């Protein structure tokens, strides 16, 4: 179906393109799609490269990119966020990533998340496990919420929504040991997969933010649900845990 070595090569090449912009931020063109939503020349260049290369090598699949939108074929498609964490990228911070997922008949069957500034490449194929830089990964063994390190984000604030994440964060933060807000949902979800975080949740995201990371997390043993505990990938309400603190965290959602 697909070649993992070929895809890794393409995605790492996309990362090299992003890094050329990242190393010269003084000259980076930054625009706003909305008052709190940024897009840069790097986003556009990376997405154009990925669309070209993926279409050349896999013409049978459609394409959905954050910046360019959807192609005609959306039954089987690549789902791409060229730079997840654009604001962090534009400020010279390291937690941003390229997210690429393949969806076949409504099911995510391949996912890759590459953080070029960290040189961490996460990937998974359905039913074949999850990997970071060629080594298998799995979720943490921590089973007490009070000892947990959790991650979240605030896309809801970017959208000026009244139903936001602030009250939920304050409630959960007081019951956990460590809290992180790194700025890239794709990276955050992979950190749960890799055992570096014990849980992550966020609301008001898009499928291209979470599709690849969610598959990687599930293949690493994570639970992926909405805030009611329904299994699946729900970008508007996504809760990713190591499974062991799921029942303690879910009621706080």
TORDO-372848 format. One record per residue (C-alpha): residue number from 1; residue in three letters; z negated, x, y negated. Coordinates in Angstrom, 2 decimals. Layout:
<sites>
+-----+------+---------+---------+---------+
! seq ! type !      zz !      xx !      yy !
+-----+------+---------+---------+---------+
! NUM !  ALA !       Z !       X !       Y !
...
+-----+------+---------+---------+---------+
</sites>
This chain:
<sites>
+-----+------+---------+---------+---------+
! seq ! type !      zz !      xx !      yy !
+-----+------+---------+---------+---------+
!   1 !  UNK !    0.00 !    0.00 !    0.00 !
!   2 !  UNK !   -1.11 !    2.57 !   -2.56 !
!   3 !  UNK !   -1.68 !    6.32 !   -2.60 !
!   4 !  UNK !   -5.15 !    7.30 !   -3.79 !
!   5 !  UNK !   -4.15 !   10.93 !   -4.53 !
!   6 !  UNK !   -1.20 !    9.73 !   -6.62 !
!   7 !  UNK !   -3.36 !    7.25 !   -8.52 !
!   8 !  UNK !   -6.04 !    9.84 !   -9.19 !
!   9 !  UNK !   -3.40 !   12.21 !  -10.52 !
!  10 !  UNK !   -1.99 !    9.51 !  -12.83 !
!  11 !  UNK !   -5.42 !    8.44 !  -14.08 !
!  12 !  UNK !   -6.55 !   12.01 !  -14.67 !
!  13 !  UNK !   -3.33 !   12.65 !  -16.62 !
!  14 !  UNK !   -4.18 !    9.59 !  -18.71 !
!  15 !  UNK !   -7.59 !   11.17 !  -19.26 !
!  16 !  UNK !   -5.95 !   14.34 !  -20.53 !
!  17 !  UNK !   -4.04 !   12.27 !  -23.08 !
!  18 !  UNK !   -7.27 !   10.63 !  -24.22 !
!  19 !  UNK !   -8.97 !   14.02 !  -24.52 !
!  20 !  UNK !   -6.28 !   15.35 !  -26.85 !
!  21 !  UNK !   -7.25 !   12.60 !  -29.30 !
!  22 !  UNK !  -10.96 !   13.02 !  -28.57 !
!  23 !  UNK !  -10.82 !   16.68 !  -29.56 !
!  24 !  UNK !   -9.28 !   15.86 !  -32.94 !
!  25 !  UNK !  -11.22 !   12.81 !  -34.11 !
!  26 !  UNK !  -10.83 !   13.70 !  -37.79 !
!  27 !  UNK !   -7.18 !   12.71 !  -37.52 !
!  28 !  UNK !   -7.67 !    9.74 !  -35.19 !
!  29 !  UNK !   -6.19 !    6.48 !  -36.42 !
!  30 !  UNK !   -8.82 !    3.74 !  -35.95 !
!  31 !  UNK !   -8.07 !    0.06 !  -36.61 !
!  32 !  UNK !  -10.07 !   -3.12 !  -36.13 !
!  33 !  UNK !   -8.99 !   -6.02 !  -33.94 !
!  34 !  UNK !  -11.96 !   -7.92 !  -35.38 !
!  35 !  UNK !  -14.87 !   -6.89 !  -37.65 !
!  36 !  UNK !  -16.73 !   -5.25 !  -34.74 !
!  37 !  UNK !  -13.95 !   -4.53 !  -32.24 !
!  38 !  UNK !  -12.06 !   -1.25 !  -32.58 !
!  39 !  UNK !   -8.74 !    0.05 !  -31.32 !
!  40 !  UNK !   -7.43 !    3.59 !  -31.75 !
!  41 !  UNK !   -4.16 !    5.40 !  -31.30 !
!  42 !  UNK !   -5.67 !    6.84 !  -28.13 !
!  43 !  UNK !   -6.15 !    3.37 !  -26.61 !
!  44 !  UNK !   -2.50 !    2.55 !  -27.23 !
!  45 !  UNK !   -1.17 !    5.89 !  -25.97 !
!  46 !  UNK !   -3.25 !    5.86 !  -22.78 !
!  47 !  UNK !   -2.30 !    2.28 !  -21.95 !
!  48 !  UNK !    1.39 !    2.93 !  -22.56 !
!  49 !  UNK !    1.26 !    5.96 !  -20.24 !
!  50 !  UNK !   -0.53 !    4.04 !  -17.49 !
!  51 !  UNK !    1.81 !    1.07 !  -17.71 !
!  52 !  UNK !    4.83 !    3.34 !  -17.47 !
!  53 !  UNK !    3.55 !    5.41 !  -14.56 !
!  54 !  UNK !    2.13 !    2.50 !  -12.57 !
!  55 !  UNK !    5.31 !    0.47 !  -13.04 !
!  56 !  UNK !    7.48 !    3.41 !  -11.98 !
!  57 !  UNK !    5.51 !    4.00 !   -8.78 !
!  58 !  UNK !    4.53 !    0.40 !   -7.97 !
!  59 !  UNK !    7.16 !   -1.93 !   -9.46 !
!  60 !  UNK !    6.00 !   -4.77 !   -7.19 !
!  61 !  UNK !    2.81 !   -5.20 !   -9.21 !
!  62 !  UNK !    2.39 !   -6.74 !  -12.65 !
!  63 !  UNK !    0.28 !   -5.28 !  -15.43 !
!  64 !  UNK !   -2.55 !   -6.56 !  -17.60 !
!  65 !  UNK !   -3.76 !   -4.15 !  -20.25 !
!  66 !  UNK !   -6.35 !   -4.76 !  -22.93 !
!  67 !  UNK !   -4.00 !   -3.73 !  -25.72 !
!  68 !  UNK !   -0.57 !   -4.88 !  -24.52 !
!  69 !  UNK !   -1.53 !   -8.08 !  -22.70 !
!  70 !  UNK !   -0.02 !   -9.47 !  -19.52 !
!  71 !  UNK !    3.39 !   -8.89 !  -17.93 !
!  72 !  UNK !    5.31 !  -11.64 !  -16.14 !
!  73 !  UNK !    3.93 !  -11.03 !  -12.63 !
!  74 !  UNK !    0.19 !  -11.76 !  -12.64 !
!  75 !  UNK !   -0.28 !  -12.76 !   -8.99 !
!  76 !  UNK !   -0.55 !   -9.11 !   -7.92 !
!  77 !  UNK !   -1.38 !   -6.86 !  -10.84 !
!  78 !  UNK !   -2.94 !   -3.76 !  -12.29 !
!  79 !  UNK !   -5.87 !   -4.55 !  -14.60 !
!  80 !  UNK !   -6.38 !   -1.76 !  -17.13 !
!  81 !  UNK !   -8.80 !   -0.92 !  -19.90 !
!  82 !  UNK !   -7.33 !    2.27 !  -21.40 !
!  83 !  UNK !  -10.58 !    3.27 !  -23.11 !
!  84 !  UNK !  -13.71 !    1.29 !  -22.31 !
!  85 !  UNK !  -16.16 !    2.30 !  -25.00 !
!  86 !  UNK !  -13.72 !    2.80 !  -27.87 !
!  87 !  UNK !  -16.45 !    2.85 !  -30.50 !
!  88 !  UNK !  -18.31 !    5.61 !  -28.63 !
!  89 !  UNK !  -15.02 !    7.48 !  -28.21 !
!  90 !  UNK !  -14.26 !    7.29 !  -31.92 !
!  91 !  UNK !  -17.67 !    8.75 !  -32.79 !
!  92 !  UNK !  -17.42 !   11.71 !  -30.41 !
!  93 !  UNK !  -19.84 !   10.39 !  -27.79 !
!  94 !  UNK !  -19.17 !   11.09 !  -24.11 !
!  95 !  UNK !  -19.76 !    7.69 !  -22.47 !
!  96 !  UNK !  -16.29 !    6.16 !  -22.45 !
!  97 !  UNK !  -13.87 !    5.69 !  -19.61 !
!  98 !  UNK !  -10.48 !    4.66 !  -18.29 !
!  99 !  UNK !  -10.69 !    1.68 !  -15.94 !
! 100 !  UNK !   -7.91 !    0.78 !  -13.50 !
! 101 !  UNK !   -8.11 !   -1.97 !  -10.87 !
! 102 !  UNK !   -5.55 !   -3.49 !   -8.52 !
! 103 !  UNK !   -5.81 !   -7.22 !   -7.84 !
! 104 !  UNK !   -3.94 !   -8.80 !   -4.92 !
! 105 !  UNK !   -3.96 !  -12.59 !   -4.58 !
! 106 !  UNK !   -7.09 !  -12.90 !   -6.70 !
! 107 !  UNK !   -9.05 !  -10.13 !   -4.96 !
! 108 !  UNK !   -9.78 !   -6.65 !   -6.33 !
! 109 !  UNK !   -8.70 !   -4.19 !   -3.63 !
! 110 !  UNK !   -8.77 !   -0.89 !   -5.54 !
! 111 !  UNK !  -10.74 !    0.37 !   -8.50 !
! 112 !  UNK !  -11.03 !    3.64 !  -10.38 !
! 113 !  UNK !  -13.16 !    4.52 !  -13.38 !
! 114 !  UNK !  -12.62 !    7.93 !  -14.95 !
! 115 !  UNK !  -14.90 !    9.32 !  -17.65 !
! 116 !  UNK !  -12.82 !   12.26 !  -18.96 !
! 117 !  UNK !  -15.45 !   13.74 !  -21.28 !
! 118 !  UNK !  -17.85 !   13.90 !  -18.31 !
! 119 !  UNK !  -15.08 !   14.67 !  -15.79 !
! 120 !  UNK !  -16.46 !   12.03 !  -13.42 !
! 121 !  UNK !  -13.90 !   10.12 !  -11.34 !
! 122 !  UNK !  -15.22 !    7.10 !   -9.46 !
! 123 !  UNK !  -13.02 !    5.15 !   -7.06 !
! 124 !  UNK !  -13.15 !    2.64 !   -4.24 !
! 125 !  UNK !  -10.80 !    0.80 !   -1.92 !
! 126 !  UNK !  -11.99 !   -2.47 !   -0.42 !
! 127 !  UNK !  -13.96 !   -1.94 !    2.81 !
! 128 !  UNK !  -13.63 !    1.85 !    2.58 !
! 129 !  UNK !  -16.69 !    2.86 !    0.54 !
! 130 !  UNK !  -17.12 !    4.31 !   -2.93 !
! 131 !  UNK !  -16.67 !    7.86 !   -4.17 !
! 132 !  UNK !  -17.46 !   10.10 !   -7.11 !
! 133 !  UNK !  -15.39 !   13.26 !   -7.44 !
! 134 !  UNK !  -14.53 !   13.11 !   -3.75 !
! 135 !  UNK !  -18.08 !   12.57 !   -2.45 !
! 136 !  UNK !  -19.45 !    9.25 !   -1.13 !
! 137 !  UNK !  -21.96 !    7.44 !   -3.31 !
! 138 !  UNK !  -24.50 !    4.67 !   -2.76 !
! 139 !  UNK !  -27.00 !    2.66 !   -4.76 !
! 140 !  UNK !  -30.61 !    3.72 !   -5.26 !
! 141 !  UNK !  -33.45 !    2.89 !   -2.85 !
! 142 !  UNK !  -35.86 !    1.85 !   -5.61 !
! 143 !  UNK !  -37.46 !   -1.51 !   -4.82 !
! 144 !  UNK !  -39.90 !   -2.18 !   -7.68 !
! 145 !  UNK !  -38.63 !   -3.60 !  -10.95 !
! 146 !  UNK !  -41.49 !   -1.94 !  -12.80 !
! 147 !  UNK !  -40.16 !    1.48 !  -11.80 !
! 148 !  UNK !  -36.52 !    0.66 !  -12.50 !
! 149 !  UNK !  -34.08 !    2.14 !  -14.98 !
! 150 !  UNK !  -31.76 !   -0.59 !  -16.21 !
! 151 !  UNK !  -28.66 !   -0.69 !  -18.38 !
! 152 !  UNK !  -27.11 !   -3.36 !  -20.55 !
! 153 !  UNK !  -24.76 !   -3.93 !  -23.46 !
! 154 !  UNK !  -24.19 !   -6.22 !  -26.40 !
! 155 !  UNK !  -20.59 !   -7.39 !  -26.46 !
! 156 !  UNK !  -22.08 !  -10.77 !  -27.40 !
! 157 !  UNK !  -23.17 !   -9.36 !  -30.77 !
! 158 !  UNK !  -19.68 !   -8.07 !  -31.41 !
! 159 !  UNK !  -18.51 !  -11.67 !  -31.05 !
! 160 !  UNK !  -21.29 !  -13.04 !  -33.31 !
! 161 !  UNK !  -22.49 !  -15.38 !  -30.56 !
! 162 !  UNK !  -25.73 !  -17.29 !  -31.02 !
! 163 !  UNK !  -26.37 !  -17.11 !  -27.27 !
! 164 !  UNK !  -26.77 !  -13.34 !  -27.17 !
! 165 !  UNK !  -28.48 !  -10.70 !  -25.07 !
! 166 !  UNK !  -31.34 !   -9.75 !  -27.40 !
! 167 !  UNK !  -34.04 !  -12.07 !  -26.03 !
! 168 !  UNK !  -33.07 !  -11.29 !  -22.44 !
! 169 !  UNK !  -33.16 !   -7.55 !  -23.12 !
! 170 !  UNK !  -36.58 !   -7.70 !  -24.76 !
! 171 !  UNK !  -37.93 !   -9.71 !  -21.83 !
! 172 !  UNK !  -36.59 !   -7.32 !  -19.18 !
! 173 !  UNK !  -37.23 !   -4.09 !  -21.08 !
! 174 !  UNK !  -40.96 !   -4.77 !  -21.17 !
! 175 !  UNK !  -41.02 !   -5.01 !  -17.37 !
! 176 !  UNK !  -39.05 !   -1.84 !  -16.57 !
! 177 !  UNK !  -39.63 !    1.87 !  -16.98 !
! 178 !  UNK !  -36.32 !    2.97 !  -18.49 !
! 179 !  UNK !  -33.63 !    1.25 !  -20.52 !
! 180 !  UNK !  -30.16 !    2.53 !  -21.35 !
! 181 !  UNK !  -27.34 !    1.24 !  -23.55 !
! 182 !  UNK !  -24.49 !    3.71 !  -23.14 !
! 183 !  UNK !  -21.54 !    1.75 !  -24.52 !
! 184 !  UNK !  -19.14 !    1.53 !  -21.59 !
! 185 !  UNK !  -19.69 !   -1.27 !  -19.08 !
! 186 !  UNK !  -17.33 !    0.42 !  -16.63 !
! 187 !  UNK !  -19.42 !    3.60 !  -16.67 !
! 188 !  UNK !  -22.69 !    1.68 !  -16.56 !
! 189 !  UNK !  -21.64 !   -0.21 !  -13.44 !
! 190 !  UNK !  -20.57 !    3.04 !  -11.77 !
! 191 !  UNK !  -23.99 !    4.52 !  -12.57 !
! 192 !  UNK !  -25.54 !    1.68 !  -10.56 !
! 193 !  UNK !  -23.13 !    2.48 !   -7.74 !
! 194 !  UNK !  -24.17 !    6.13 !   -7.95 !
! 195 !  UNK !  -27.92 !    5.43 !   -7.98 !
! 196 !  UNK !  -28.39 !    6.68 !  -11.55 !
! 197 !  UNK !  -29.24 !    3.16 !  -12.75 !
! 198 !  UNK !  -30.91 !    0.49 !  -10.67 !
! 199 !  UNK !  -29.29 !   -2.48 !  -12.41 !
! 200 !  UNK !  -26.90 !   -3.45 !  -15.18 !
! 201 !  UNK !  -26.08 !   -6.75 !  -16.81 !
! 202 !  UNK !  -24.00 !   -7.91 !  -19.74 !
! 203 !  UNK !  -22.34 !  -11.06 !  -21.03 !
! 204 !  UNK !  -19.10 !  -11.91 !  -22.81 !
! 205 !  UNK !  -17.05 !   -9.10 !  -21.30 !
! 206 !  UNK !  -13.46 !   -9.30 !  -20.03 !
! 207 !  UNK !  -12.12 !   -8.76 !  -16.53 !
! 208 !  UNK !  -10.55 !   -5.43 !  -17.49 !
! 209 !  UNK !  -14.03 !   -4.17 !  -18.50 !
! 210 !  UNK !  -15.60 !   -4.78 !  -15.09 !
! 211 !  UNK !  -12.97 !   -5.24 !  -12.36 !
! 212 !  UNK !  -12.79 !   -1.62 !  -11.19 !
! 213 !  UNK !  -16.49 !   -0.90 !  -11.62 !
! 214 !  UNK !  -17.52 !   -4.05 !   -9.77 !
! 215 !  UNK !  -15.52 !   -3.07 !   -6.68 !
! 216 !  UNK !  -16.93 !    0.47 !   -6.80 !
! 217 !  UNK !  -20.45 !   -0.93 !   -7.05 !
! 218 !  UNK !  -19.98 !   -3.39 !   -4.19 !
! 219 !  UNK !  -18.53 !   -0.68 !   -1.96 !
! 220 !  UNK !  -21.59 !    1.46 !   -2.78 !
! 221 !  UNK !  -23.92 !   -1.32 !   -1.62 !
! 222 !  UNK !  -24.65 !   -3.14 !   -4.88 !
! 223 !  UNK !  -24.99 !   -6.86 !   -5.41 !
! 224 !  UNK !  -22.56 !   -8.23 !   -8.02 !
! 225 !  UNK !  -23.28 !  -11.76 !   -9.26 !
! 226 !  UNK !  -23.46 !  -13.97 !  -12.31 !
! 227 !  UNK !  -26.80 !  -14.82 !  -13.96 !
! 228 !  UNK !  -27.34 !  -17.67 !  -11.48 !
! 229 !  UNK !  -26.95 !  -15.39 !   -8.46 !
! 230 !  UNK !  -23.46 !  -16.50 !   -7.43 !
! 231 !  UNK !  -21.60 !  -13.62 !   -5.76 !
! 232 !  UNK !  -18.38 !  -12.49 !   -7.38 !
! 233 !  UNK !  -16.99 !  -10.83 !  -10.48 !
! 234 !  UNK !  -17.88 !  -12.91 !  -13.53 !
! 235 !  UNK !  -17.11 !  -10.99 !  -16.73 !
! 236 !  UNK !  -18.84 !  -13.54 !  -18.96 !
! 237 !  UNK !  -22.08 !  -13.07 !  -17.00 !
! 238 !  UNK !  -22.26 !  -10.01 !  -14.78 !
! 239 !  UNK !  -25.37 !   -8.74 !  -13.02 !
! 240 !  UNK !  -25.09 !   -5.60 !  -10.88 !
! 241 !  UNK !  -28.15 !   -4.37 !   -8.97 !
! 242 !  UNK !  -29.02 !   -2.03 !   -6.14 !
! 243 !  UNK !  -29.85 !   -5.17 !   -4.15 !
! 244 !  UNK !  -33.49 !   -4.22 !   -3.70 !
! 245 !  UNK !  -34.64 !   -5.47 !   -7.12 !
! 246 !  UNK !  -32.17 !   -8.36 !   -7.28 !
! 247 !  UNK !  -34.72 !  -11.06 !   -6.48 !
! 248 !  UNK !  -37.13 !   -9.66 !   -9.08 !
! 249 !  UNK !  -34.51 !   -9.40 !  -11.80 !
! 250 !  UNK !  -32.54 !  -12.61 !  -11.29 !
! 251 !  UNK !  -35.28 !  -15.00 !  -12.53 !
! 252 !  UNK !  -35.39 !  -13.03 !  -15.80 !
! 253 !  UNK !  -31.73 !  -13.71 !  -16.47 !
+-----+------+---------+---------+---------+
</sites>
